[in-house]
Amino acid sequence: MNSDYESVNNYYERPVFEAIANIAPRFADSAQPESLADVACVALNRLPPRYIRHEADMAFYLTDVERADIERAVDEAVSYAFQFVQARTAMRARS
């Protein structure tokens, strides 16, 4: 079997990474590179996986309502993740 599995990825990765880049300036304590990776992991774990091979696959098959729902879900997951990582960082600082 000779398949190209490298083209398979989770659709949510790109919008989550973009949302983190946009929101990071508001969360100075969580804006360290290693913390941003933690934020990405927390946010992605709050979203259902949607595996695709090409971005065009999602763009073609989504309705406007689904796009809006996905955008809202990404924003909520990323906001939660920043708050979660920030709280964990504060708890570690107190120890």
C-alpha angles and dihedrals in degrees: 000000000000108000130158102236093163088078091062114094142152110267092216095062096079098045091045092051090048092048090050091052090051096046100037096089089063092055104055094168093054097040097093112117094245090047092051090057088052090050090052092051094049092047094047091049089057092056128072113250115252110186120203138164098212134022088230089064091067096038092054098046103040124093121219090256092053091049091052091047091051092048091050092047092050092049092049094046093048093047090050091047093052091050092046094050091043091053092048091049091051091049091052091049090056093052 
